[in-house]
Amino acid sequence: MRRTLLALPLAATLGTALPALADDAPQDATTVAQDGDAAGKGRRHADKLDAIVVNAVPLGQRADQIVAPVAVLAGSALDDAKGVSLGETVSSIPGVQTSALGTAVGRPVIRGLDGPRVAVLENGLSSQDVSNVSQDHAVTLEPFLADQIEVLKGPATLLYGSGAIGGVVNVVDGRVPEKAPENGFAGRAEVRHDSVSDGRTGLARFDAGNDTFAIHVDGMHRDNSDYDIPGGTLANSAVKTTSGAVGASLLGSWGYLGLSVSRFMDLYGSPAEPGDAAEGEDPVHIKMAQTNYTLKGGLVQPFDGIARIEFSLGHGAYQHVEYEGTTPGTTFSTDSNQGRVVVTHDALAGWEGAFGVQTQHRNFAAVGEETFVPATTTQGVGVFLTEQREFGPVKIDLGLRHDRQSVQPDNGAKRRYTPNSASAGVAWRFAERWHLSLNLDHAERAPSEEELFANGPHEASNTFEIGSDLRKETSNQAELGLHFHGDVVEGKVAVYHNRYKNFIYLADTGEVEDNLPVRVWSQNDATFRGAEAEATFHLAEGPSGHWDLRVFGDTVRATLTDGGNLPRIPAGRVGSTVSWKADSLRASVGAVRYMKQDKVAAFETDTAGYTLVNAHVAWTFVNDERSQWEAFVDGNNLTNRTARPATSLFKDVAPLPGRNVSVGVRAYF
C-alpha cells in the first residue's frame, strides 16, 4: 500500500504542475470518451465531457456538474475497454476492479466493495439477476450493446436504496427510445475475433423514428472456447452468450412513453469445478436465461412548478441452472417487479431538486441438490429527496432517503429493516482552474437473502456457505477531492475514509464440509480508507496528430476493529497510457502494475503482483455522410503474465486470460 500511495501523489502532482489555460474544472469523470453518440447520431462525433449527460442522477446533469464522484465510459474509450463481463469493462476506471471467475463472470468492485453493496442497473432499473448471491453468477447485462456506462463511486443509497451502499454501475443502452435519431435512422454493427479463446462476437443495433414515433432493435452473439493462460489452457472456461431487445416509443413535445422486451441467454463453464474424468467427476457449467419487460415514460412540464416527471416499471423472469455434466443440479430463479418515479421541480428560492419513490418485489428460489438458500420474498419501498444550489463559486448538494424492506423466507420468520440515508456535498471553485470537493454520506443496508439464510454446499462456487442472523449495516464516509483542468493537463486526487458498523462479510473458517471450504457470513465493525489519483497530459497537437499521456493509481485498505483484514480486497495499482490520434488513425499503448496483496484475511492466500500491458490500434477507412467504418486490433496482456486478481474467490484456480489479440471491424451509420 505504501508503494501505491507514493504513486498517487505523483499522478496528482504531475497533473497540477503544468500551467493551465482552461476555465472549467470537471468532476471525477475523466474516463470519458472524446467520441460519440452512436445511438442518437449513428456516427461518432467529437463530443466534449460537458456534453455527456449522466442518466443515473436526476436533473439532467452533465458529468462535470455533479459534486459526488462519477465516471463515464463512452465512445472510443468504451470501445477500447469492452470485455466479456461488465466488471472487466469498467476496471480501467480508478477505484474500480472486477471479481473474476474466468471471463464469463465479473461483477464490478468499487473501492473494495462488491456483491449486494454495488447496484448493477440497466437504464436506472436493477438487473434483477442473482449475481449478488455468489461470485460464480454472471451479470445479465451486455457491455457490447451499451451506449455508455456510468459509475457512481461511494454510497449511492440516496438514489437507489440499500443495495447501493458501495456504489452504482448503470448501463445505458437506449432500449426504450427517448428520442428519434437526428436523420431518422442510425445504427452500428461489429464483428471481432479473439485469439486467446478462438472467440467470435457479432452485434448489430438499429434505431429509427420521427417526431412522433421511434423504434429500437439490437442483438449480440458471442461464442468463446476455453481460454489460454500462461503455460496452457484453463479448463471449463468457455462462454456462449446471446442477447437482444426490441423497443418502441411514442414521442412528442409532451415527452415520451415506451416499452421494451429484452432476452439474455448465457452458457458458461465454472473453472473452479472443471471435473476430473479419471475420478468420474463431471465439469460444472451454468445455463441461464432472463426476459425483461420495461415500461418507461417522461412528461415535460406537466404541471406548474414541475419541470419533469420520469417513471420506469420493470418485470423480470430469471432462471439459472447449474449442471454437473448433463445432470441438472440447482436451479436459481427470480420473478421480480420494480418501479421508480422521479419528479423534478422548477427552481425554488434558488434550489433545484427532485424527489421520488422506488419499489421492489422479488421472489427468489433455489431448488435442487444444492438448495443452500431457501425460497425468499423480498419487498421494499423507499422515498428520497435531493436538492442543490449554487452560491457563487460554491455548489451545495443535499439528500435524504427512507426505506422499508422485508425479507420473508419459506417456513421462516419475516425480517424487517428500515434503512435511512443522508448525504451532503460541497464543491468550491476557489480558483479559475481549481476546485475542491467534500462529500459526507451516511448510508444503511439491509442484509441480502444469501447473507441471512444460506446453509449448504454450492459446488459452482466451491463453498459450503452458512448465513447468520444479521443486523443492518451502517456506513459513514467522508471523501475529499481536489480537481484541476486546463488545456495542457487535467488532474484530480481523492482520499476517502469509510467507517462501517456491523459490516457483513464472508469469512473462511478453515473447516471443510462435503469436501468444500466452510465460509460463514459474519458481522463486525470495519474501516475502509483509500486514495485515487489520475492525470491526463495533452502532450502535443499538430499536423502529426494528437498525443496524450494518462497516469493513474488507486489503493484501498480494509480492516476490522480487532485488527484483522477483510477478505478479497483489491490490490493497489498504478498505470499509464500513451495515446495518439490523427485523421483516420488512433492508437494507444499502456501498462498497469497490480501490487502484491499480502494484507489478507485468515485462510486467504497472498496474491503476487503482476503487470498487464495493453495496446489498441484503429483505422477509419470509410468516413462520409452516410457511414463510418473502422478496423481495429486490440492487444491485452501482451507480455503473457499470470494474473490473479486479489478480488476473486477463485484466483488460485482461475487466473485471467494470457496474451490476447482481438481483430475486427465496427461500423456506424
C-alpha positions as CSV (number, residue, x, y, z in Angstrom):
1,M,0.0,0.0,0.0
2,R,2.9,2.4,0.7
3,R,4.3,2.0,-2.8
4,T,0.8,2.7,-4.2
5,L,0.4,5.8,-2.0
6,L,3.7,7.1,-3.2
7,A,2.5,6.8,-6.8
8,L,-0.9,8.5,-6.2
9,P,0.6,12.0,-5.3
10,L,2.9,11.7,-8.2
11,A,0.0,11.5,-10.6
12,A,-1.7,14.4,-9.0
13,T,1.4,16.5,-8.7
14,L,2.4,16.0,-12.3
15,G,-1.2,16.8,-13.2
16,T,-1.1,20.1,-11.5
17,A,2.5,21.2,-12.1
18,L,2.0,22.4,-15.6
19,P,0.4,25.8,-16.5
20,A,-3.3,25.6,-17.1
21,L,-5.3,27.6,-19.7
22,A,-8.9,26.3,-19.3
23,D,-11.6,27.9,-17.2
24,D,-13.7,24.9,-16.5
25,A,-12.9,22.1,-14.0
26,P,-14.7,18.8,-14.5
27,Q,-15.7,16.4,-11.7
28,D,-14.4,12.9,-11.3
29,A,-15.4,11.8,-14.8
30,T,-12.2,11.7,-16.8
31,T,-12.5,8.2,-18.0
32,V,-14.8,9.5,-20.6
33,A,-14.7,9.2,-24.4
34,Q,-13.9,12.0,-26.7
35,D,-16.3,10.5,-29.2
36,G,-19.8,9.9,-29.7
37,D,-23.4,9.5,-29.6
38,A,-23.6,6.3,-31.5
39,A,-27.3,5.7,-30.7
40,G,-28.6,9.2,-31.4
41,K,-26.5,10.0,-34.5
42,G,-25.3,6.6,-35.7
43,R,-21.8,8.0,-36.0
44,R,-19.0,9.2,-33.7
45,H,-18.5,12.9,-33.2
46,A,-16.0,14.7,-31.1
47,D,-18.2,15.4,-28.1
48,K,-16.7,17.0,-25.0
49,L,-17.1,16.0,-21.4
50,D,-19.6,18.8,-20.7
51,A,-21.9,17.3,-23.4
52,I,-22.3,13.9,-21.7
53,V,-25.4,13.7,-19.5
54,V,-25.3,11.2,-16.6
55,N,-28.6,9.2,-16.6
56,A,-28.0,7.7,-13.2
57,V,-28.6,11.0,-11.4
58,P,-31.6,13.4,-11.6
59,L,-31.8,16.9,-13.0
60,G,-30.2,16.0,-16.4
61,Q,-26.8,16.9,-15.1
62,R,-23.6,16.6,-17.1
63,A,-20.6,14.7,-15.7
64,D,-18.8,17.9,-14.9
65,Q,-21.7,19.3,-12.9
66,I,-22.0,16.5,-10.3
67,V,-20.5,17.0,-6.9
68,A,-20.2,13.3,-6.0
69,P,-17.5,11.2,-7.7
70,V,-18.8,9.8,-11.0
71,A,-17.0,8.3,-14.1
72,V,-18.4,7.6,-17.5
73,L,-17.2,5.3,-20.3
74,A,-18.5,6.2,-23.8
75,G,-17.4,6.4,-27.4
76,S,-13.8,5.2,-28.2
77,A,-12.9,4.8,-24.6
78,L,-15.8,2.3,-24.2
79,D,-14.9,0.6,-27.5
80,D,-11.3,0.0,-26.2
81,A,-12.4,-1.1,-22.7
82,K,-15.2,-3.6,-23.7
83,G,-14.8,-7.0,-22.2
84,V,-16.9,-10.2,-21.9
85,S,-18.0,-9.2,-18.4
86,L,-19.3,-5.9,-17.0
87,G,-16.6,-5.9,-14.3
88,E,-13.8,-6.3,-16.8
89,T,-15.2,-3.4,-18.9
90,V,-15.2,-0.9,-16.1
91,S,-12.0,-2.0,-14.4
92,S,-10.0,0.7,-16.2
93,I,-11.6,3.4,-14.0
94,P,-9.6,4.4,-10.9
95,G,-11.2,2.8,-7.8
96,V,-13.0,0.1,-9.8
97,Q,-11.9,-3.5,-10.3
98,T,-13.6,-6.8,-11.0
99,S,-14.4,-10.0,-9.2
100,A,-13.4,-12.5,-11.9
101,L,-14.3,-16.1,-12.5
102,G,-12.7,-16.6,-15.8
103,T,-14.1,-14.2,-18.4
104,A,-17.7,-15.1,-18.3
105,V,-18.3,-13.8,-14.7
106,G,-17.1,-10.4,-13.4
107,R,-19.1,-8.1,-11.2
108,P,-17.7,-4.6,-10.5
109,V,-15.8,-4.0,-7.3
110,I,-15.9,-0.3,-6.2
111,R,-13.4,0.8,-3.6
112,G,-13.2,-2.7,-2.2
113,L,-17.0,-3.3,-2.1
114,D,-18.9,-5.7,-4.3
115,G,-21.8,-8.2,-4.3
116,P,-25.0,-6.8,-2.8
117,R,-23.3,-3.5,-2.0
118,V,-22.9,-2.5,-5.7
119,A,-26.1,-1.9,-7.6
120,V,-25.9,-3.0,-11.2
121,L,-28.5,-1.2,-13.3
122,E,-29.8,-1.1,-16.8
123,N,-31.2,2.4,-17.6
124,G,-31.8,3.1,-13.9
125,L,-33.5,-0.2,-13.1
126,S,-31.9,-3.2,-11.3
127,S,-30.6,-6.0,-13.5
128,Q,-32.6,-8.4,-11.2
129,D,-30.2,-11.4,-11.7
130,V,-28.6,-13.3,-8.9
131,S,-25.0,-12.1,-9.5
132,N,-25.0,-10.6,-6.0
133,V,-25.6,-14.1,-4.5
134,S,-22.3,-15.6,-5.4
135,Q,-19.1,-14.8,-7.4
136,D,-19.8,-17.6,-9.9
137,H,-23.1,-15.9,-11.1
138,A,-22.9,-13.7,-14.2
139,V,-24.4,-10.3,-14.7
140,T,-27.2,-10.3,-17.3
141,L,-26.1,-7.1,-18.9
142,E,-24.1,-6.9,-22.1
143,P,-21.4,-4.2,-22.3
144,F,-21.0,-4.6,-26.1
145,L,-24.6,-3.2,-26.5
146,A,-24.1,-0.2,-24.2
147,D,-24.1,3.4,-25.4
148,Q,-22.3,4.5,-22.2
149,I,-21.6,3.0,-18.8
150,E,-21.8,5.2,-15.7
151,V,-20.1,4.5,-12.3
152,L,-21.1,6.3,-9.1
153,K,-18.3,5.7,-6.6
154,G,-19.1,5.8,-2.9
155,P,-22.5,5.4,-1.3
156,A,-25.4,5.9,-3.7
157,T,-28.2,4.6,-1.4
158,L,-29.8,8.0,-1.5
159,L,-30.9,7.4,-5.2
160,Y,-31.0,3.6,-5.4
161,G,-31.5,2.3,-1.9
162,S,-29.9,-0.3,0.4
163,G,-28.2,-2.3,-2.4
164,A,-26.1,0.7,-3.5
165,I,-24.2,1.3,-0.3
166,G,-20.9,0.8,-2.2
167,G,-21.8,2.5,-5.5
168,V,-23.7,2.1,-8.7
169,V,-22.9,0.9,-12.2
170,N,-25.5,1.9,-14.7
171,V,-25.5,0.5,-18.3
172,V,-27.3,2.9,-20.7
173,D,-28.4,1.1,-23.9
174,G,-31.4,3.1,-25.2
175,R,-33.6,0.1,-25.5
176,V,-36.6,2.3,-24.7
177,P,-36.1,5.2,-27.1
178,E,-36.4,8.7,-25.6
179,K,-35.9,10.5,-28.9
180,A,-35.5,9.7,-32.6
181,P,-32.2,9.7,-34.4
182,E,-31.3,13.1,-35.9
183,N,-31.6,11.9,-39.5
184,G,-34.4,9.4,-39.0
185,F,-32.2,6.3,-38.9
186,A,-29.0,5.2,-37.1
187,G,-27.2,2.1,-36.3
188,R,-24.0,0.3,-35.5
189,A,-22.5,-3.2,-36.0
190,E,-19.4,-5.0,-35.0
191,V,-17.7,-8.3,-35.6
192,R,-14.5,-9.5,-33.9
193,H,-12.3,-12.5,-33.3
194,D,-10.3,-13.1,-30.0
195,S,-7.1,-15.2,-30.3
196,V,-7.0,-16.3,-26.6
197,S,-10.2,-18.3,-26.8
198,D,-10.7,-18.6,-30.6
199,G,-13.7,-16.4,-29.7
200,R,-16.2,-14.8,-32.1
201,T,-18.5,-11.9,-31.3
202,G,-21.0,-10.1,-33.5
203,L,-23.6,-7.4,-32.8
204,A,-26.0,-5.1,-34.6
205,R,-28.2,-2.2,-33.4
206,F,-30.8,-0.1,-35.3
207,D,-32.7,3.0,-34.3
208,A,-35.3,4.7,-36.5
209,G,-38.1,7.2,-36.0
210,N,-39.5,10.7,-36.5
211,D,-41.1,13.4,-34.3
212,T,-43.9,11.1,-33.1
213,F,-42.5,7.5,-33.0
214,A,-39.2,5.7,-32.5
215,I,-38.2,2.0,-32.6
216,H,-35.1,0.2,-31.4
217,V,-33.7,-3.3,-32.3
218,D,-30.4,-4.8,-31.1
219,G,-28.8,-8.3,-31.0
220,M,-25.5,-9.8,-30.0
221,H,-23.9,-13.3,-30.0
222,R,-20.6,-14.5,-28.5
223,D,-19.0,-17.9,-28.8
224,N,-15.7,-18.3,-26.9
225,S,-13.9,-21.6,-26.2
226,D,-11.7,-22.3,-23.2
227,Y,-9.2,-19.5,-23.0
228,D,-5.4,-19.8,-22.9
229,I,-3.3,-18.9,-19.8
230,P,0.5,-18.8,-19.5
231,G,1.6,-22.5,-19.8
232,G,-1.7,-24.0,-21.0
233,T,-5.5,-23.6,-21.3
234,L,-7.9,-23.0,-18.4
235,A,-10.3,-25.9,-18.5
236,N,-14.1,-25.3,-18.4
237,S,-13.8,-21.5,-19.1
238,A,-15.8,-21.4,-22.3
239,V,-18.8,-19.0,-22.6
240,K,-21.6,-18.6,-25.1
241,T,-23.9,-15.5,-24.9
242,T,-26.9,-14.3,-26.9
243,S,-28.7,-11.1,-26.1
244,G,-31.2,-8.9,-27.9
245,A,-34.1,-6.5,-27.5
246,V,-36.9,-4.7,-29.2
247,G,-38.3,-1.4,-28.0
248,A,-40.6,1.4,-29.3
249,S,-41.8,4.8,-28.0
250,L,-44.4,7.4,-28.7
251,L,-42.8,10.9,-28.8
252,G,-43.9,14.5,-28.7
253,S,-43.4,17.9,-27.2
254,W,-45.1,16.4,-24.1
255,G,-42.3,13.8,-23.6
256,Y,-42.2,10.1,-24.4
257,L,-43.8,6.8,-23.5
258,G,-42.1,3.5,-24.5
259,L,-41.9,-0.3,-23.9
260,S,-39.1,-2.8,-24.5
261,V,-38.7,-6.5,-24.3
262,S,-35.2,-8.0,-23.9
263,R,-33.8,-11.5,-23.7
264,F,-30.4,-12.6,-22.3
265,M,-29.1,-16.2,-22.5
266,D,-25.7,-17.4,-21.2
267,L,-24.0,-20.8,-21.1
268,Y,-20.6,-20.9,-19.4
269,G,-18.4,-23.3,-17.5
270,S,-17.1,-22.8,-14.0
271,P,-13.3,-23.0,-13.9
272,A,-13.5,-23.6,-10.2
273,E,-15.1,-27.0,-10.9
274,P,-13.5,-28.4,-14.2
275,G,-14.2,-32.0,-13.2
276,D,-11.9,-35.0,-13.3
277,A,-12.6,-37.7,-15.9
278,A,-10.2,-40.1,-14.1
279,E,-12.2,-39.8,-10.9
280,G,-15.6,-39.8,-12.7
281,E,-16.2,-36.2,-11.8
282,D,-18.1,-34.1,-14.4
283,P,-17.4,-30.4,-15.0
284,V,-19.9,-27.9,-13.7
285,H,-21.5,-25.4,-16.1
286,I,-24.2,-22.8,-15.8
287,K,-27.1,-22.2,-18.2
288,M,-29.1,-19.0,-17.6
289,A,-31.9,-17.1,-19.3
290,Q,-33.7,-13.8,-18.4
291,T,-36.6,-12.0,-20.0
292,N,-37.2,-8.4,-19.0
293,Y,-40.2,-6.1,-19.8
294,T,-39.7,-2.4,-19.3
295,L,-42.2,0.5,-19.5
296,K,-40.7,4.0,-19.3
297,G,-42.0,7.4,-19.8
298,G,-41.2,11.1,-19.3
299,L,-43.6,14.1,-19.1
300,V,-42.2,17.6,-19.8
301,Q,-43.7,20.4,-17.7
302,P,-46.9,18.5,-16.9
303,F,-47.9,21.0,-14.1
304,D,-46.9,24.4,-12.9
305,G,-43.8,24.1,-10.8
306,I,-43.0,20.6,-12.1
307,A,-40.3,20.5,-14.8
308,R,-40.4,16.8,-15.5
309,I,-41.8,13.5,-14.3
310,E,-40.0,10.3,-15.2
311,F,-41.1,6.8,-14.4
312,S,-39.9,3.3,-15.0
313,L,-41.6,0.0,-14.5
314,G,-39.8,-3.3,-14.9
315,H,-40.7,-7.0,-14.7
316,G,-38.0,-9.7,-14.9
317,A,-38.2,-13.5,-15.1
318,Y,-34.8,-15.1,-14.5
319,Q,-33.6,-18.8,-14.4
320,H,-30.1,-20.1,-13.8
321,V,-29.4,-23.9,-13.8
322,E,-26.2,-25.4,-12.6
323,Y,-25.3,-28.7,-14.3
324,E,-22.8,-31.4,-13.4
325,G,-22.1,-32.9,-16.8
326,T,-25.5,-33.3,-18.3
327,T,-27.3,-33.6,-14.9
328,P,-29.1,-30.5,-13.7
329,G,-28.2,-29.6,-10.1
330,T,-29.5,-26.4,-8.5
331,T,-32.0,-24.1,-10.3
332,F,-32.0,-20.5,-9.2
333,S,-34.9,-18.4,-10.3
334,T,-36.3,-14.9,-9.6
335,D,-39.6,-13.3,-10.5
336,S,-39.4,-9.6,-9.9
337,N,-41.3,-6.3,-10.3
338,Q,-39.8,-2.9,-9.7
339,G,-40.9,0.7,-10.2
340,R,-39.3,4.1,-9.9
341,V,-40.7,7.6,-10.2
342,V,-38.6,10.8,-10.2
343,V,-40.2,14.3,-10.1
344,T,-38.0,17.3,-10.9
345,H,-39.4,20.6,-9.7
346,D,-38.7,24.1,-11.0
347,A,-36.2,26.2,-9.2
348,L,-37.5,27.2,-5.8
349,A,-35.7,30.0,-4.0
350,G,-32.6,29.2,-5.9
351,W,-32.8,25.4,-5.1
352,E,-33.1,22.8,-7.9
353,G,-34.0,19.3,-7.0
354,A,-36.0,16.1,-7.4
355,F,-38.0,13.7,-5.2
356,G,-39.2,10.3,-5.9
357,V,-40.3,6.8,-4.8
358,Q,-38.9,3.4,-5.6
359,T,-40.5,0.0,-5.1
360,Q,-39.4,-3.6,-5.5
361,H,-41.0,-7.1,-5.1
362,R,-38.8,-10.1,-5.7
363,N,-39.5,-13.9,-5.3
364,F,-36.2,-15.8,-5.2
365,A,-35.9,-19.6,-5.2
366,A,-33.0,-22.2,-5.3
367,V,-34.3,-25.7,-6.0
368,G,-32.2,-28.9,-6.3
369,E,-29.4,-30.8,-4.6
370,E,-27.7,-27.6,-3.5
371,T,-30.6,-25.6,-2.2
372,F,-28.3,-23.6,0.1
373,V,-30.7,-20.6,0.2
374,P,-34.4,-21.1,0.9
375,A,-37.1,-19.5,-1.3
376,T,-37.4,-15.9,-0.2
377,T,-39.7,-13.0,-0.9
378,T,-38.1,-9.5,-0.6
379,Q,-40.3,-6.4,-0.7
380,G,-39.3,-2.8,-0.3
381,V,-40.3,0.8,-0.8
382,G,-38.2,3.9,-0.5
383,V,-38.7,7.7,-0.8
384,F,-36.0,10.2,-1.5
385,L,-35.3,13.9,-2.0
386,T,-32.2,15.6,-3.5
387,E,-31.6,19.3,-3.7
388,Q,-28.7,21.5,-4.9
389,R,-27.9,25.2,-5.1
390,E,-25.0,27.4,-6.2
391,F,-23.7,30.3,-4.0
392,G,-21.3,32.0,-6.3
393,P,-18.2,29.7,-6.5
394,V,-19.7,27.2,-4.1
395,K,-22.2,24.4,-5.0
396,I,-24.2,22.6,-2.3
397,D,-25.8,19.2,-2.8
398,L,-28.1,17.6,-0.1
399,G,-30.2,14.5,0.0
400,L,-32.3,12.3,2.2
401,R,-33.9,8.8,1.8
402,H,-36.0,6.5,3.9
403,D,-36.7,2.8,3.1
404,R,-38.8,0.0,4.4
405,Q,-37.7,-3.5,3.5
406,S,-38.8,-7.0,4.5
407,V,-37.3,-10.4,3.8
408,Q,-39.6,-13.5,4.2
409,P,-38.1,-17.0,3.8
410,D,-40.3,-20.0,3.3
411,N,-41.2,-21.6,6.7
412,G,-39.3,-18.8,8.5
413,A,-39.9,-15.6,10.3
414,K,-40.1,-12.3,8.3
415,R,-37.2,-9.9,8.9
416,R,-38.0,-6.2,8.7
417,Y,-35.5,-3.3,8.2
418,T,-35.7,0.4,7.9
419,P,-32.5,1.8,6.2
420,N,-32.0,5.5,6.2
421,S,-29.6,7.6,4.1
422,A,-28.4,11.2,4.1
423,S,-25.7,13.0,2.1
424,A,-24.1,16.4,1.9
425,G,-21.7,17.5,-0.7
426,V,-20.0,20.8,-1.5
427,A,-17.8,21.9,-4.4
428,W,-15.8,25.1,-4.1
429,R,-14.2,26.6,-7.2
430,F,-11.6,28.6,-5.3
431,A,-9.6,29.5,-8.5
432,E,-10.3,29.6,-12.2
433,R,-8.7,26.2,-12.8
434,W,-9.2,24.5,-9.5
435,H,-12.0,23.2,-7.3
436,L,-12.2,21.3,-4.0
437,S,-15.0,18.9,-3.2
438,L,-16.1,17.4,0.1
439,N,-18.8,14.6,0.3
440,L,-20.2,13.3,3.5
441,D,-22.5,10.2,3.4
442,H,-24.5,8.2,5.9
443,A,-25.9,5.0,4.5
444,E,-27.6,1.9,5.8
445,R,-28.1,-1.5,4.1
446,A,-30.4,-4.4,4.9
447,P,-28.8,-7.9,4.6
448,S,-29.5,-9.9,1.5
449,E,-31.2,-13.3,1.5
450,E,-27.9,-15.2,0.9
451,E,-26.3,-13.4,3.9
452,L,-29.2,-14.3,6.1
453,F,-30.3,-17.7,5.1
454,A,-27.6,-19.6,3.3
455,N,-26.9,-23.1,4.7
456,G,-25.4,-25.7,2.5
457,P,-23.0,-26.7,-0.3
458,H,-22.6,-24.6,-3.5
459,E,-20.5,-26.6,-5.9
460,A,-20.2,-23.9,-8.6
461,S,-18.5,-21.5,-6.2
462,N,-16.7,-24.3,-4.3
463,T,-18.1,-23.2,-1.0
464,F,-20.1,-24.6,1.9
465,E,-21.9,-21.4,2.9
466,I,-23.6,-20.6,6.1
467,G,-25.8,-17.5,6.8
468,S,-26.3,-15.7,10.1
469,D,-28.9,-13.6,12.0
470,L,-27.6,-10.2,10.9
471,R,-28.4,-6.6,11.8
472,K,-28.5,-3.8,9.2
473,E,-25.1,-2.4,8.1
474,T,-24.3,1.2,8.6
475,S,-21.7,3.3,6.7
476,N,-20.3,6.8,7.4
477,Q,-18.0,8.1,4.7
478,A,-16.1,11.3,4.1
479,E,-14.3,12.0,0.8
480,L,-12.1,14.9,-0.1
481,G,-11.2,15.6,-3.7
482,L,-9.0,18.2,-5.5
483,H,-9.7,18.8,-9.2
484,F,-7.8,20.7,-11.8
485,H,-8.5,21.2,-15.5
486,G,-6.6,23.0,-18.3
487,D,-5.9,22.9,-22.0
488,V,-2.5,21.2,-21.3
489,V,-3.3,19.0,-18.4
490,E,-6.2,17.6,-16.3
491,G,-5.8,16.1,-12.9
492,K,-7.6,15.0,-9.7
493,V,-6.8,13.3,-6.5
494,A,-9.3,12.0,-3.9
495,V,-9.0,10.4,-0.4
496,Y,-11.8,8.8,1.5
497,H,-12.4,7.2,4.9
498,N,-15.4,4.9,5.5
499,R,-16.4,3.5,8.9
500,Y,-18.8,0.6,8.9
501,K,-20.8,-0.6,11.9
502,N,-22.0,-4.2,11.6
503,F,-20.1,-4.8,8.3
504,I,-21.2,-8.1,6.7
505,Y,-18.5,-10.3,5.1
506,L,-18.0,-13.9,4.1
507,A,-15.3,-15.3,6.4
508,D,-13.3,-18.5,5.9
509,T,-13.4,-20.8,8.9
510,G,-10.7,-23.3,7.9
511,E,-13.2,-26.1,8.2
512,V,-14.3,-28.5,5.5
513,E,-17.8,-29.9,4.9
514,D,-18.7,-32.1,1.9
515,N,-15.1,-31.6,0.6
516,L,-15.8,-27.8,0.4
517,P,-14.3,-25.0,2.5
518,V,-16.8,-23.7,5.0
519,R,-17.5,-19.9,4.8
520,V,-19.8,-18.1,7.2
521,W,-21.5,-14.7,6.8
522,S,-20.1,-12.7,9.7
523,Q,-20.6,-9.2,11.1
524,N,-18.1,-6.8,12.7
525,D,-17.2,-3.1,12.7
526,A,-14.8,-2.2,9.9
527,T,-12.9,0.7,8.3
528,F,-12.1,1.3,4.6
529,R,-9.7,4.0,3.7
530,G,-8.2,4.7,0.3
531,A,-7.0,7.1,-2.3
532,E,-7.2,7.6,-6.1
533,A,-5.4,9.9,-8.5
534,E,-5.5,10.5,-12.2
535,A,-3.9,13.0,-14.6
536,T,-4.0,13.4,-18.4
537,F,-1.3,15.4,-20.2
538,H,-2.1,16.7,-23.7
539,L,1.5,16.4,-24.9
540,A,1.2,17.7,-28.4
541,E,-1.3,18.7,-31.0
542,G,-0.4,19.4,-34.7
543,P,-0.3,18.0,-38.2
544,S,1.3,14.8,-37.0
545,G,-1.6,14.1,-34.6
546,H,-2.7,14.5,-31.0
547,W,-0.6,12.9,-28.2
548,D,-1.9,12.3,-24.7
549,L,-0.4,10.7,-21.6
550,R,-2.7,9.3,-18.9
551,V,-1.4,8.2,-15.5
552,F,-3.5,6.9,-12.6
553,G,-3.3,4.9,-9.4
554,D,-5.6,3.7,-6.6
555,T,-5.4,1.9,-3.3
556,V,-7.7,0.8,-0.6
557,R,-7.1,-0.7,2.9
558,A,-9.9,-2.5,4.8
559,T,-9.6,-3.7,8.3
560,L,-11.8,-5.0,11.2
561,T,-11.8,-3.2,14.5
562,D,-9.9,-6.2,16.0
563,G,-7.1,-5.5,13.6
564,G,-7.8,-8.3,11.2
565,N,-8.0,-7.9,7.4
566,L,-11.2,-8.2,5.4
567,P,-11.1,-10.8,2.6
568,R,-10.7,-10.2,-1.2
569,I,-9.7,-6.5,-1.0
570,P,-8.3,-5.2,-4.3
571,A,-4.5,-4.8,-4.6
572,G,-3.2,-1.3,-5.1
573,R,-2.2,-0.4,-8.7
574,V,-0.6,2.3,-10.8
575,G,-0.8,2.6,-14.6
576,S,-0.1,4.8,-17.6
577,T,-1.2,5.0,-21.2
578,V,0.2,6.9,-24.2
579,S,-2.4,7.6,-26.9
580,W,-2.1,9.1,-30.4
581,K,-4.8,10.2,-32.8
582,A,-4.7,11.5,-36.4
583,D,-7.3,12.0,-39.0
584,S,-8.0,8.3,-39.7
585,L,-5.9,6.5,-37.2
586,R,-5.8,6.2,-33.4
587,A,-3.5,4.1,-31.3
588,S,-2.5,3.6,-27.6
589,V,-0.2,1.5,-25.5
590,G,-0.3,1.2,-21.8
591,A,0.6,-0.8,-18.7
592,V,-1.0,-1.3,-15.3
593,R,1.0,-2.7,-12.3
594,Y,-1.0,-4.5,-9.7
595,M,0.8,-4.7,-6.4
596,K,1.2,-7.7,-4.2
597,Q,-1.7,-8.2,-1.9
598,D,-0.4,-9.7,1.4
599,K,-2.9,-7.9,3.7
600,V,-5.2,-10.9,3.7
601,A,-7.8,-12.4,5.9
602,A,-7.5,-15.7,7.8
603,F,-7.1,-18.7,5.5
604,E,-6.8,-16.4,2.5
605,T,-3.7,-16.8,0.3
606,D,-1.4,-13.9,-0.7
607,T,-1.6,-12.6,-4.3
608,A,1.5,-11.9,-6.2
609,G,1.9,-8.7,-8.1
610,Y,1.7,-8.6,-11.9
611,T,1.8,-6.1,-14.8
612,L,-0.6,-6.1,-17.7
613,V,0.4,-4.5,-21.0
614,N,-2.3,-3.5,-23.4
615,A,-2.5,-1.8,-26.8
616,H,-5.1,-0.6,-29.3
617,V,-5.0,0.4,-32.9
618,A,-7.9,1.6,-35.1
619,W,-8.1,2.7,-38.7
620,T,-11.1,4.6,-40.0
621,F,-11.2,3.5,-43.7
622,V,-14.6,5.0,-44.6
623,N,-15.9,8.2,-43.2
624,D,-18.6,10.0,-45.2
625,E,-22.0,11.5,-44.6
626,R,-23.7,8.0,-44.6
627,S,-21.4,5.8,-42.5
628,Q,-18.1,5.4,-40.7
629,W,-16.2,2.1,-40.8
630,E,-13.3,1.2,-38.5
631,A,-11.0,-1.7,-38.5
632,F,-9.3,-2.4,-35.1
633,V,-6.7,-4.5,-33.4
634,D,-6.7,-4.8,-29.6
635,G,-4.0,-6.4,-27.5
636,N,-4.4,-7.5,-23.9
637,N,-1.8,-8.9,-21.5
638,L,0.7,-8.7,-24.4
639,T,3.6,-10.0,-22.2
640,N,1.5,-13.1,-21.2
641,R,1.8,-12.7,-17.5
642,T,0.0,-14.8,-14.9
643,A,-2.6,-12.5,-13.4
644,R,-4.6,-13.5,-10.3
645,P,-6.9,-10.7,-9.0
646,A,-7.0,-10.4,-5.2
647,T,-10.7,-9.7,-5.5
648,S,-11.5,-13.1,-6.9
649,L,-12.8,-16.0,-4.7
650,F,-11.2,-18.3,-7.4
651,K,-7.9,-16.5,-8.0
652,D,-5.8,-19.7,-7.1
653,V,-7.6,-21.8,-9.7
654,A,-8.7,-19.4,-12.4
655,P,-6.2,-16.7,-13.5
656,L,-7.0,-14.1,-16.0
657,P,-6.5,-14.9,-19.7
658,G,-3.0,-14.8,-21.2
659,R,-2.0,-12.9,-24.3
660,N,-4.9,-12.0,-26.4
661,V,-5.2,-10.2,-29.8
662,S,-8.6,-9.2,-31.0
663,V,-9.2,-8.1,-34.6
664,G,-12.4,-6.8,-36.0
665,V,-14.5,-4.2,-37.8
666,R,-17.1,-1.9,-36.5
667,A,-19.4,0.4,-38.4
668,Y,-21.6,3.4,-37.5
669,F,-24.3,4.5,-40.0
